[in-house]
Amino acid sequence: MDLSMNPFSSGTRLRDMIRAIRASKTAAEERAVVRRECAAIRAAISENDQDYRHRNMAKLMFIHMLGYPTHFGQMECLKLIAAAGFPEKRIGYLGLTLLLDERQEVLMLVTNSLKQS
């Protein structure tokens, strides 16, 4: 692992984030790691970083499975579904199954994206 790289930038791998979370000794440390990672993902979303969009969605799905709020990633799922490549579409649909429920306003956009795919 490149030590000069910020461990909580959008370029970090899912594996590295999981290791950082598992290395946390207390729940407060875990929350701090998740908070920093969510902040890095939000920054990547606001910068429209397309290179790591699928990696960030995988991180958000893991964070969601830990029980933390990840509602800010719903539109990223739609952007991944609209992408041309199959791997991006696959992770976009997987993210939708985890991050959306029937009460979300984004559901109509998802329906339209499904029709276009």
Contact map, one row per residue, 1 for C-alpha under 8 A:
111000000000000000000000000000000000000000000000000000000000000000000000000000000000000000000000000000000000000000000
111110000000000000000000000000000000000000000000000000000000000000000000000000000000000000000000000000000000000000000
111111100000000000000000000000000000000000000000000000000000000000000000000000000000000000000000000000000000000000000
011111000000000000000000000000000000000000000000000000000000000000000000000000000000000000000000000000000000000000000
011111101000000000000000000000000000000000000000000000000000000000000000000000000000000000000000000000000000000000000
001111111001000000000000000000000000000000000000000000000000000000000000000000000000000000000000000000000000000000000
001011111001000110000000000000000000000000000000000000000000000000000000000000000000000000000000000000000000000000000
000001111111000010000000000000000001100100000000000000000000000000000000000000000000000000000000000000000000000000000
000011111111000000000000000000000000100110000000000000000000000000000000000000000000000000000000000000000000000000000
000000011111000000000000000000000000000110010000000100010000000000000000000000000000000000000000000000000000000000000
000000011111100000000000000000000000000000000000000100000000000000000000000000000000000000000000000000000000000000000
000001111111110110000000000000000000000000000000000000000000000000000000000000000000000000000000000000000000000000000
000000000011111110000000000000000000000000000000000000100000000000000000000000000000000000000000000000000000000000000
000000000001111111000000000000000000000000000000000000100110000000000000000000000000000000000000000000000000000000000
000000000000111111100000000000000000000000000000000000000000000000000000000000000000000000000000000000000000000000000
000000100001111111110000000000000000000000000000000000000000000000000000000000000000000000000000000000000000000000000
000000110001111111111000000000000000100000000000000000000010000000000000000000000000000000000000000000000000000000000
000000000000011111111100000000000000000000000000000000000000000000000000000000000000000000000000000000000000000000000
000000000000001111111110000000000000000000000000000000000000000000000000000000000000000000000000000000000000000000000
000000000000000111111111000000001000000000000000000000000000000000000000000000000000000000000000000000000000000000000
000000000000000011111111000001001100000000000000000000000000000000000000000000000000000000000000000000000000000000000
000000000000000001111111100001000000000000000000000000000000000000000000000000000000000000000000000000000000000000000
000000000000000000111111100000000000000000000000000000000000000000000000000000000000000000000000000000000000000000000
000000000000000000011111111011000000000000000000000000000000000000000000000000000000000000000000000000000000000000000
000000000000000000000111111011000000000000000000000000000000000000000000000000000000000000000000000000000000000000000
000000000000000000000001111111000000000000000000000000000000000000000000000000000000000000000000000000000000000000000
000000000000000000000001111111100000000000000000000000000000000000000000000000000000000000000000000000000000000000000
000000000000000000000000011111110000000000000000000000000000000000000000000000000000000000000000000000000000000000000
000000000000000000000001111111111000000000000000000000000000000000000000000000000000000000000000000000000000000000000
000000000000000000001101111111111100000000000000000000000000000000000000000000000000000000000000000000000000000000000
000000000000000000000000001111111110000000000000000000000000000000000000000000000000000000000000000000000000000000000
000000000000000000000000000111111111000000000000000000000000000000000000000000000000000000000000000000000000000000000
000000000000000000011000000011111111100000000000000000000000000000000000000000000000000000000000000000000000000000000
000000000000000000001000000001111111110000000000000000000000001000000000000000000000000000000000000000000000000000000
000000000000000000000000000000111111111000000000000000000000000000000000000000000000000000000000000000000000000000000
000000010000000000000000000000011111111100000000000000000000000000000000000000000000000000000000000000000000000000000
000000011000000010000000000000001111111110000000000000000000000000000000000000000000000000000000000000000000000000000
000000000000000000000000000000000111111111000000000000000001000000000000000000000000000000000000000000000000000000000
000000000000000000000000000000000011111111100000000000000000000000000000000000000000000000000000000000000000000000000
000000011100000000000000000000000001111111110000000000000000000000000000000000000000000000000000000000000000000000000
000000001100000000000000000000000000111111111000000000010000000000000000000000000000000000000000000000000000000000000
000000000000000000000000000000000000011111111100000000000000000000000001000000000000000000000000000000000000000000000
000000000000000000000000000000000000001111111110000000000000000000000000000000000000000000000000000000000000000000000
000000000100000000000000000000000000000111111111100010000000000000000000000000000000000000000000000000000000000000000
000000000000000000000000000000000000000011111111100010000000000000000000000100000000000000000000000000000000000000000
000000000000000000000000000000000000000001111111100000000000000000000000000000000000000000000000000000000000000000000
000000000000000000000000000000000000000000111111100000000000000000000000000000000000000000000000000000000000000000000
000000000000000000000000000000000000000000011111110000000000000000000000000000000000000000000000000000000000000000000
000000000000000000000000000000000000000000011111111110000000000000000000000000000000000000000000000000000000000000000
000000000000000000000000000000000000000000000001111110000000000000000000000000000000000000000000000000000000000000000
000000000000000000000000000000000000000000000000111111000000000000000000000000000000000000000000000000000000000000000
000000000110000000000000000000000000000000000000111111110000000000000000000000000000000000000000000000000000000000000
000000000000000000000000000000000000000000011000111111111000000000000000000100010000000000000000000000000000000000000
000000000000000000000000000000000000000000000000001111111100000000000000000000010000000100110000000000000000000000000
000000000000110000000000000000000000000000000000000111111110000000000000000000000000000000000000000000000000000000000
000000000100000000000000000000000000000010000000000111111111000000000000000000000000000000000000000000000000000000000
000000000000000000000000000000000000000000000000000011111111100000000000100110000000000000110010000000000000000000000
000000000000010000000000000000000000000000000000000001111111110000000000000000000000000000100010000000000000000000000
000000000000010010000000000000000000000000000000000000111111111000000000000000000000000000000000000000000000000000000
000000000000000000000000000000000000010000000000000000011111111100000100100000000000000000000000000000000000000000000
000000000000000000000000000000000000000000000000000000001111111110000100000000000000000000000010011000000000000000000
000000000000000000000000000000000000000000000000000000000111111111000000000000000000000000000000000000000000000000000
000000000000000000000000000000000100000000000000000000000011111111111100000000000000000000000000000000000000000000000
000000000000000000000000000000000000000000000000000000000001111111111100000000000000000000000000011000000000000000000
000000000000000000000000000000000000000000000000000000000000111111110000000000000000000000000000000000000000000000000
000000000000000000000000000000000000000000000000000000000000011111110000000000000000000000000000000000000000000000000
000000000000000000000000000000000000000000000000000000000000001111111000000000000000000000000000000000000000000000000
000000000000000000000000000000000000000000000000000000000000001111111100000000000000000000000000000000000000000000000
000000000000000000000000000000000000000000000000000000000000001100111110000000000000000000000000000000000000000000000
000000000000000000000000000000000000000000000000000000000001101100011111110000000000000000000000001000000000000000000
000000000000000000000000000000000000000000000000000000000000000000001111110000000000000000000000001000000000000000000
000000000000000000000000000000000000000001000000000000000000000000000111111000000000000000000000000000000000000000000
000000000000000000000000000000000000000000000000000000001001000000000111111110000000000000000000001000000000000000000
000000000000000000000000000000000000000000000000000000000000000000000111111111000000000000000011001100000100000000000
000000000000000000000000000000000000000000000000000000000000000000000001111111100000000000000000000000000100000000000
000000000000000000000000000000000000000000001000000010001000000000000000111111110000000000010000000000000000000000000
000000000000000000000000000000000000000000000000000000001000000000000000111111111000000000111011000000000000000000000
000000000000000000000000000000000000000000000000000000000000000000000000011111111100000000010000000000000000110010000
000000000000000000000000000000000000000000000000000000000000000000000000001111111110000000010000000000000000000000000
000000000000000000000000000000000000000000000000000011000000000000000000000111111110000110110000000000000000000000000
000000000000000000000000000000000000000000000000000000000000000000000000000011111110000111011000000000000000000010000
000000000000000000000000000000000000000000000000000000000000000000000000000001111111000010000000000000000000000010001
000000000000000000000000000000000000000000000000000000000000000000000000000000111111110110000000000000000000000000000
000000000000000000000000000000000000000000000000000000000000000000000000000000000111110110000000000000000000000000000
000000000000000000000000000000000000000000000000000000000000000000000000000000000011111110000000000000000000000000000
000000000000000000000000000000000000000000000000000000000000000000000000000000000011111111000000000000000000000000000
000000000000000000000000000000000000000000000000000000000000000000000000000000000000111111100000000000000000000000000
000000000000000000000000000000000000000000000000000001000000000000000000000000011011111111110000000000000000000000000
000000000000000000000000000000000000000000000000000000000000000000000000000000011111111111111000000000000000000000000
000000000000000000000000000000000000000000000000000000000000000000000000000000001000011111111100000000000000000000000
000000000000000000000000000000000000000000000000000001001100000000000000000010010000001111111110000000000000000000000
000000000000000000000000000000000000000000000000000001001000000000000000000111111000000111111111000000000000000000000
000000000000000000000000000000000000000000000000000000000000000000000000000010001000000011111111100000000000000000000
000000000000000000000000000000000000000000000000000000000000000000000000000000000000000001111111110000000000000000000
000000000000000000000000000000000000000000000000000000001100100000000000010010000000000000111111111000000000000000000
000000000000000000000000000000000000000000000000000000000000000000000000010010000000000000011111111100000000000000000
000000000000000000000000000000000000000000000000000000000000000000000000000000000000000000001111111110000000000000000
000000000000000000000000000000000000000000000000000000000000100100000000000000000000000000000111111100000000000000000
000000000000000000000000000000000000000000000000000000000000100100000110110000000000000000000011111110000000000000000
000000000000000000000000000000000000000000000000000000000000000000000000010000000000000000000001111111010010000000000
000000000000000000000000000000000000000000000000000000000000000000000000000000000000000000000000101111110000000000000
000000000000000000000000000000000000000000000000000000000000000000000000000000000000000000000000000111110010000000000
000000000000000000000000000000000000000000000000000000000000000000000000000000000000000000000000000011111000000000000
000000000000000000000000000000000000000000000000000000000000000000000000000000000000000000000000000111111110000000000
000000000000000000000000000000000000000000000000000000000000000000000000000000000000000000000000000000111111000000000
000000000000000000000000000000000000000000000000000000000000000000000000011000000000000000000000000000011111110000000
000000000000000000000000000000000000000000000000000000000000000000000000000000000000000000000000000101011111111000000
000000000000000000000000000000000000000000000000000000000000000000000000000000000000000000000000000000001111111100000
000000000000000000000000000000000000000000000000000000000000000000000000000001000000000000000000000000000111111110000
000000000000000000000000000000000000000000000000000000000000000000000000000001000000000000000000000000000111111111000
000000000000000000000000000000000000000000000000000000000000000000000000000000000000000000000000000000000011111111100
000000000000000000000000000000000000000000000000000000000000000000000000000000000000000000000000000000000001111111110
000000000000000000000000000000000000000000000000000000000000000000000000000001001100000000000000000000000000111111111
000000000000000000000000000000000000000000000000000000000000000000000000000000000000000000000000000000000000011111111
000000000000000000000000000000000000000000000000000000000000000000000000000000000000000000000000000000000000001111111
000000000000000000000000000000000000000000000000000000000000000000000000000000000000000000000000000000000000000111111
000000000000000000000000000000000000000000000000000000000000000000000000000000000100000000000000000000000000000011111
